[in-house]
Amino acid sequence: MDSRKIAAELEKQYPKPSLHLDSPILPKVEAVMAQIVVSLRPLILPLTPRNLLRAPSAEYFEKTREALFGMPLAQLEKEQGGNNAWKGAEAPFKDVGELLKAESGPFLTGKTGRILIPPTALPRTKKLGILN
């Protein structure tokens, strides 16, 4: 993903208020978020062609992910998705809680929210059917 590059460009073009990309907690947040994403892939990826993509894109998505994972997305979902995926994400979510405690919340950067979450993240989870 290019989120880091985009954030750096935003910081360059709009330095005030700062995104605090040099914050010492940012590498920890990025690492734990990567663990969450990897854990939830078997839940999210199979929903993508069903709920988000049109037929030609869905076909391509399924074909390329099958090559990547060595199994069809339906099998990935059956074997590793659902509760298994959430269980796999449990420890990283607990790590997020620990980071919040260490920073005296309510944000990962303390009293002021400064960590950029892609604006498409929440609407996409709703459209995928995760928040229903």
CNS distance restraints for C-alpha pairs under 8 A (distance, minus, plus):
assign (resid   2 and name CA) (resid   6 and name CA) 6.16 0.50 0.50
assign (resid   3 and name CA) (resid   7 and name CA) 6.05 0.50 0.50
assign (resid   3 and name CA) (resid 118 and name CA) 7.51 0.50 0.50
assign (resid   4 and name CA) (resid   8 and name CA) 6.13 0.50 0.50
assign (resid   5 and name CA) (resid   9 and name CA) 6.22 0.50 0.50
assign (resid   6 and name CA) (resid  10 and name CA) 6.15 0.50 0.50
assign (resid   7 and name CA) (resid  11 and name CA) 6.12 0.50 0.50
assign (resid   7 and name CA) (resid  19 and name CA) 7.70 0.50 0.50
assign (resid   7 and name CA) (resid  21 and name CA) 7.85 0.50 0.50
assign (resid   7 and name CA) (resid 116 and name CA) 7.64 0.50 0.50
assign (resid   8 and name CA) (resid  12 and name CA) 6.17 0.50 0.50
assign (resid   8 and name CA) (resid  21 and name CA) 7.45 0.50 0.50
assign (resid   9 and name CA) (resid  13 and name CA) 6.12 0.50 0.50
assign (resid  10 and name CA) (resid  14 and name CA) 5.63 0.50 0.50
assign (resid  10 and name CA) (resid  15 and name CA) 7.49 0.50 0.50
assign (resid  11 and name CA) (resid  15 and name CA) 4.83 0.50 0.50
assign (resid  11 and name CA) (resid  16 and name CA) 7.86 0.50 0.50
assign (resid  11 and name CA) (resid  18 and name CA) 6.46 0.50 0.50
assign (resid  11 and name CA) (resid  19 and name CA) 6.29 0.50 0.50
assign (resid  14 and name CA) (resid  18 and name CA) 7.78 0.50 0.50
assign (resid  15 and name CA) (resid  19 and name CA) 7.72 0.50 0.50
assign (resid  19 and name CA) (resid 114 and name CA) 5.64 0.50 0.50
assign (resid  19 and name CA) (resid 115 and name CA) 6.91 0.50 0.50
assign (resid  19 and name CA) (resid 116 and name CA) 7.48 0.50 0.50
assign (resid  20 and name CA) (resid 114 and name CA) 6.92 0.50 0.50
assign (resid  20 and name CA) (resid 115 and name CA) 7.98 0.50 0.50
assign (resid  21 and name CA) (resid  26 and name CA) 6.94 0.50 0.50
assign (resid  22 and name CA) (resid  26 and name CA) 7.34 0.50 0.50
assign (resid  24 and name CA) (resid  28 and name CA) 7.86 0.50 0.50
assign (resid  25 and name CA) (resid  29 and name CA) 6.26 0.50 0.50
assign (resid  25 and name CA) (resid 108 and name CA) 7.77 0.50 0.50
assign (resid  25 and name CA) (resid 109 and name CA) 7.38 0.50 0.50
assign (resid  26 and name CA) (resid  30 and name CA) 6.06 0.50 0.50
assign (resid  26 and name CA) (resid 115 and name CA) 7.80 0.50 0.50
assign (resid  27 and name CA) (resid  31 and name CA) 6.09 0.50 0.50
assign (resid  28 and name CA) (resid  32 and name CA) 6.25 0.50 0.50
assign (resid  29 and name CA) (resid  33 and name CA) 6.00 0.50 0.50
assign (resid  29 and name CA) (resid  96 and name CA) 7.50 0.50 0.50
assign (resid  29 and name CA) (resid 108 and name CA) 7.97 0.50 0.50
assign (resid  30 and name CA) (resid  34 and name CA) 6.11 0.50 0.50
assign (resid  31 and name CA) (resid  35 and name CA) 6.45 0.50 0.50
assign (resid  32 and name CA) (resid  36 and name CA) 6.34 0.50 0.50
assign (resid  32 and name CA) (resid  92 and name CA) 5.64 0.50 0.50
assign (resid  32 and name CA) (resid  93 and name CA) 7.83 0.50 0.50
assign (resid  32 and name CA) (resid  95 and name CA) 6.97 0.50 0.50
assign (resid  32 and name CA) (resid  96 and name CA) 7.02 0.50 0.50
assign (resid  33 and name CA) (resid  37 and name CA) 6.17 0.50 0.50
assign (resid  33 and name CA) (resid  92 and name CA) 7.51 0.50 0.50
assign (resid  34 and name CA) (resid  38 and name CA) 6.16 0.50 0.50
assign (resid  35 and name CA) (resid  39 and name CA) 6.09 0.50 0.50
assign (resid  35 and name CA) (resid  89 and name CA) 7.28 0.50 0.50
assign (resid  35 and name CA) (resid  92 and name CA) 6.25 0.50 0.50
assign (resid  36 and name CA) (resid  40 and name CA) 6.15 0.50 0.50
assign (resid  36 and name CA) (resid  89 and name CA) 5.24 0.50 0.50
assign (resid  36 and name CA) (resid  92 and name CA) 5.90 0.50 0.50
assign (resid  36 and name CA) (resid  93 and name CA) 7.13 0.50 0.50
assign (resid  37 and name CA) (resid  41 and name CA) 6.07 0.50 0.50
assign (resid  39 and name CA) (resid  85 and name CA) 5.61 0.50 0.50
assign (resid  39 and name CA) (resid  86 and name CA) 7.30 0.50 0.50
assign (resid  39 and name CA) (resid  88 and name CA) 5.34 0.50 0.50
assign (resid  39 and name CA) (resid  89 and name CA) 5.16 0.50 0.50
assign (resid  40 and name CA) (resid  44 and name CA) 6.14 0.50 0.50
assign (resid  40 and name CA) (resid  81 and name CA) 7.49 0.50 0.50
assign (resid  40 and name CA) (resid  85 and name CA) 5.15 0.50 0.50
assign (resid  40 and name CA) (resid  86 and name CA) 6.62 0.50 0.50
assign (resid  40 and name CA) (resid  88 and name CA) 7.57 0.50 0.50
assign (resid  40 and name CA) (resid  89 and name CA) 6.63 0.50 0.50
assign (resid  41 and name CA) (resid  45 and name CA) 5.48 0.50 0.50
assign (resid  41 and name CA) (resid  81 and name CA) 7.84 0.50 0.50
assign (resid  41 and name CA) (resid  85 and name CA) 7.56 0.50 0.50
assign (resid  42 and name CA) (resid  46 and name CA) 6.78 0.50 0.50
assign (resid  42 and name CA) (resid  73 and name CA) 7.84 0.50 0.50
assign (resid  42 and name CA) (resid  76 and name CA) 5.81 0.50 0.50
assign (resid  42 and name CA) (resid  77 and name CA) 5.24 0.50 0.50
assign (resid  42 and name CA) (resid  80 and name CA) 5.63 0.50 0.50
assign (resid  42 and name CA) (resid  81 and name CA) 4.56 0.50 0.50
assign (resid  42 and name CA) (resid  82 and name CA) 7.76 0.50 0.50
assign (resid  42 and name CA) (resid  85 and name CA) 6.35 0.50 0.50
assign (resid  43 and name CA) (resid  47 and name CA) 7.08 0.50 0.50
assign (resid  43 and name CA) (resid  77 and name CA) 6.07 0.50 0.50
assign (resid  43 and name CA) (resid  80 and name CA) 7.62 0.50 0.50
assign (resid  43 and name CA) (resid  81 and name CA) 4.48 0.50 0.50
assign (resid  43 and name CA) (resid  82 and name CA) 5.76 0.50 0.50
assign (resid  43 and name CA) (resid  85 and name CA) 6.13 0.50 0.50
assign (resid  44 and name CA) (resid  48 and name CA) 6.46 0.50 0.50
assign (resid  44 and name CA) (resid 128 and name CA) 7.49 0.50 0.50
assign (resid  44 and name CA) (resid 130 and name CA) 7.96 0.50 0.50
assign (resid  45 and name CA) (resid  49 and name CA) 7.65 0.50 0.50
assign (resid  45 and name CA) (resid  73 and name CA) 7.19 0.50 0.50
assign (resid  46 and name CA) (resid  50 and name CA) 7.08 0.50 0.50
assign (resid  46 and name CA) (resid  73 and name CA) 5.26 0.50 0.50
assign (resid  46 and name CA) (resid  74 and name CA) 6.43 0.50 0.50
assign (resid  46 and name CA) (resid  76 and name CA) 7.75 0.50 0.50
assign (resid  46 and name CA) (resid  77 and name CA) 6.24 0.50 0.50
assign (resid  47 and name CA) (resid  51 and name CA) 5.75 0.50 0.50
assign (resid  47 and name CA) (resid  52 and name CA) 7.50 0.50 0.50
assign (resid  47 and name CA) (resid 128 and name CA) 5.79 0.50 0.50
assign (resid  47 and name CA) (resid 129 and name CA) 7.55 0.50 0.50
assign (resid  48 and name CA) (resid  52 and name CA) 5.11 0.50 0.50
assign (resid  48 and name CA) (resid  53 and name CA) 6.47 0.50 0.50
assign (resid  48 and name CA) (resid  58 and name CA) 7.74 0.50 0.50
assign (resid  48 and name CA) (resid 128 and name CA) 6.24 0.50 0.50
assign (resid  49 and name CA) (resid  53 and name CA) 4.91 0.50 0.50
assign (resid  49 and name CA) (resid  54 and name CA) 7.37 0.50 0.50
assign (resid  49 and name CA) (resid  55 and name CA) 7.87 0.50 0.50
assign (resid  49 and name CA) (resid  57 and name CA) 7.54 0.50 0.50
assign (resid  49 and name CA) (resid  58 and name CA) 4.41 0.50 0.50
assign (resid  49 and name CA) (resid  59 and name CA) 7.55 0.50 0.50
assign (resid  49 and name CA) (resid  61 and name CA) 6.77 0.50 0.50
assign (resid  49 and name CA) (resid  62 and name CA) 7.03 0.50 0.50
assign (resid  50 and name CA) (resid  58 and name CA) 7.33 0.50 0.50
assign (resid  51 and name CA) (resid 127 and name CA) 6.76 0.50 0.50
assign (resid  51 and name CA) (resid 128 and name CA) 5.34 0.50 0.50
assign (resid  51 and name CA) (resid 129 and name CA) 7.35 0.50 0.50
assign (resid  52 and name CA) (resid 127 and name CA) 6.81 0.50 0.50
assign (resid  52 and name CA) (resid 128 and name CA) 6.27 0.50 0.50
assign (resid  53 and name CA) (resid  57 and name CA) 5.84 0.50 0.50
assign (resid  53 and name CA) (resid  58 and name CA) 5.24 0.50 0.50
assign (resid  54 and name CA) (resid  58 and name CA) 5.79 0.50 0.50
assign (resid  55 and name CA) (resid  59 and name CA) 6.08 0.50 0.50
assign (resid  56 and name CA) (resid  60 and name CA) 6.39 0.50 0.50
assign (resid  57 and name CA) (resid  61 and name CA) 5.99 0.50 0.50
assign (resid  58 and name CA) (resid  62 and name CA) 6.06 0.50 0.50
assign (resid  59 and name CA) (resid  63 and name CA) 6.15 0.50 0.50
assign (resid  60 and name CA) (resid  64 and name CA) 6.11 0.50 0.50
assign (resid  61 and name CA) (resid  65 and name CA) 6.08 0.50 0.50
assign (resid  62 and name CA) (resid  66 and name CA) 5.97 0.50 0.50
assign (resid  62 and name CA) (resid  72 and name CA) 7.09 0.50 0.50
assign (resid  62 and name CA) (resid  73 and name CA) 6.52 0.50 0.50
assign (resid  63 and name CA) (resid  67 and name CA) 6.43 0.50 0.50
assign (resid  63 and name CA) (resid  72 and name CA) 7.83 0.50 0.50
assign (resid  64 and name CA) (resid  68 and name CA) 6.26 0.50 0.50
assign (resid  65 and name CA) (resid  69 and name CA) 6.01 0.50 0.50
assign (resid  65 and name CA) (resid  70 and name CA) 7.99 0.50 0.50
assign (resid  65 and name CA) (resid  72 and name CA) 7.42 0.50 0.50
assign (resid  65 and name CA) (resid  73 and name CA) 7.02 0.50 0.50
assign (resid  66 and name CA) (resid  70 and name CA) 5.37 0.50 0.50
assign (resid  66 and name CA) (resid  71 and name CA) 4.89 0.50 0.50
assign (resid  66 and name CA) (resid  72 and name CA) 4.70 0.50 0.50
assign (resid  66 and name CA) (resid  73 and name CA) 6.27 0.50 0.50
assign (resid  67 and name CA) (resid  71 and name CA) 7.07 0.50 0.50
assign (resid  69 and name CA) (resid  76 and name CA) 7.91 0.50 0.50
assign (resid  71 and name CA) (resid  75 and name CA) 6.30 0.50 0.50
assign (resid  71 and name CA) (resid  76 and name CA) 6.54 0.50 0.50
assign (resid  72 and name CA) (resid  76 and name CA) 6.39 0.50 0.50
assign (resid  73 and name CA) (resid  77 and name CA) 5.99 0.50 0.50
assign (resid  74 and name CA) (resid  78 and name CA) 6.15 0.50 0.50
assign (resid  75 and name CA) (resid  79 and name CA) 5.99 0.50 0.50
assign (resid  76 and name CA) (resid  80 and name CA) 5.59 0.50 0.50
assign (resid  76 and name CA) (resid  81 and name CA) 6.65 0.50 0.50
assign (resid  77 and name CA) (resid  81 and name CA) 4.24 0.50 0.50
assign (resid  77 and name CA) (resid  82 and name CA) 7.06 0.50 0.50
assign (resid  78 and name CA) (resid  82 and name CA) 7.72 0.50 0.50
assign (resid  80 and name CA) (resid  84 and name CA) 5.54 0.50 0.50
assign (resid  80 and name CA) (resid  85 and name CA) 5.99 0.50 0.50
assign (resid  81 and name CA) (resid  85 and name CA) 4.86 0.50 0.50
assign (resid  81 and name CA) (resid  86 and name CA) 7.89 0.50 0.50
assign (resid  82 and name CA) (resid  86 and name CA) 6.62 0.50 0.50
assign (resid  83 and name CA) (resid  87 and name CA) 5.95 0.50 0.50
assign (resid  84 and name CA) (resid  88 and name CA) 6.17 0.50 0.50
assign (resid  85 and name CA) (resid  89 and name CA) 6.37 0.50 0.50
assign (resid  86 and name CA) (resid  90 and name CA) 6.25 0.50 0.50
assign (resid  89 and name CA) (resid  93 and name CA) 6.17 0.50 0.50
assign (resid  90 and name CA) (resid  94 and name CA) 6.24 0.50 0.50
assign (resid  91 and name CA) (resid  95 and name CA) 6.25 0.50 0.50
assign (resid  92 and name CA) (resid  96 and name CA) 6.38 0.50 0.50
assign (resid  93 and name CA) (resid  97 and name CA) 6.48 0.50 0.50
assign (resid  94 and name CA) (resid  98 and name CA) 6.31 0.50 0.50
assign (resid  95 and name CA) (resid  99 and name CA) 6.20 0.50 0.50
assign (resid  96 and name CA) (resid 100 and name CA) 6.21 0.50 0.50
assign (resid  97 and name CA) (resid 101 and name CA) 6.27 0.50 0.50
assign (resid  98 and name CA) (resid 102 and name CA) 6.14 0.50 0.50
assign (resid  99 and name CA) (resid 103 and name CA) 6.19 0.50 0.50
assign (resid  99 and name CA) (resid 108 and name CA) 6.44 0.50 0.50
assign (resid 100 and name CA) (resid 104 and name CA) 6.11 0.50 0.50
assign (resid 100 and name CA) (resid 105 and name CA) 5.09 0.50 0.50
assign (resid 100 and name CA) (resid 106 and name CA) 6.75 0.50 0.50
assign (resid 100 and name CA) (resid 107 and name CA) 6.42 0.50 0.50
assign (resid 100 and name CA) (resid 108 and name CA) 5.19 0.50 0.50
assign (resid 100 and name CA) (resid 110 and name CA) 7.61 0.50 0.50
assign (resid 101 and name CA) (resid 105 and name CA) 6.28 0.50 0.50
assign (resid 103 and name CA) (resid 107 and name CA) 7.53 0.50 0.50
assign (resid 103 and name CA) (resid 108 and name CA) 6.12 0.50 0.50
assign (resid 103 and name CA) (resid 109 and name CA) 6.16 0.50 0.50
assign (resid 103 and name CA) (resid 110 and name CA) 4.82 0.50 0.50
assign (resid 104 and name CA) (resid 110 and name CA) 5.43 0.50 0.50
assign (resid 104 and name CA) (resid 111 and name CA) 7.31 0.50 0.50
assign (resid 105 and name CA) (resid 109 and name CA) 7.04 0.50 0.50
assign (resid 105 and name CA) (resid 110 and name CA) 4.58 0.50 0.50
assign (resid 105 and name CA) (resid 111 and name CA) 5.76 0.50 0.50
assign (resid 106 and name CA) (resid 110 and name CA) 6.26 0.50 0.50
assign (resid 106 and name CA) (resid 111 and name CA) 5.99 0.50 0.50
assign (resid 106 and name CA) (resid 112 and name CA) 7.90 0.50 0.50
assign (resid 107 and name CA) (resid 111 and name CA) 5.98 0.50 0.50
assign (resid 107 and name CA) (resid 112 and name CA) 6.26 0.50 0.50
assign (resid 107 and name CA) (resid 113 and name CA) 5.32 0.50 0.50
assign (resid 107 and name CA) (resid 114 and name CA) 7.95 0.50 0.50
assign (resid 108 and name CA) (resid 113 and name CA) 7.12 0.50 0.50
assign (resid 108 and name CA) (resid 115 and name CA) 7.32 0.50 0.50
assign (resid 109 and name CA) (resid 113 and name CA) 6.17 0.50 0.50
assign (resid 109 and name CA) (resid 114 and name CA) 6.45 0.50 0.50
assign (resid 109 and name CA) (resid 115 and name CA) 7.28 0.50 0.50
assign (resid 117 and name CA) (resid 121 and name CA) 7.16 0.50 0.50
assign (resid 120 and name CA) (resid 124 and name CA) 5.85 0.50 0.50
assign (resid 121 and name CA) (resid 125 and name CA) 6.34 0.50 0.50
assign (resid 122 and name CA) (resid 126 and name CA) 6.42 0.50 0.50
assign (resid 123 and name CA) (resid 127 and name CA) 6.17 0.50 0.50
assign (resid 124 and name CA) (resid 128 and name CA) 6.03 0.50 0.50
assign (resid 125 and name CA) (resid 129 and name CA) 6.37 0.50 0.50
assign (resid 125 and name CA) (resid 130 and name CA) 5.39 0.50 0.50
assign (resid 125 and name CA) (resid 131 and name CA) 6.24 0.50 0.50
assign (resid 126 and name CA) (resid 130 and name CA) 5.73 0.50 0.50
assign (resid 126 and name CA) (resid 131 and name CA) 4.92 0.50 0.50
assign (resid 126 and name CA) (resid 132 and name CA) 6.59 0.50 0.50
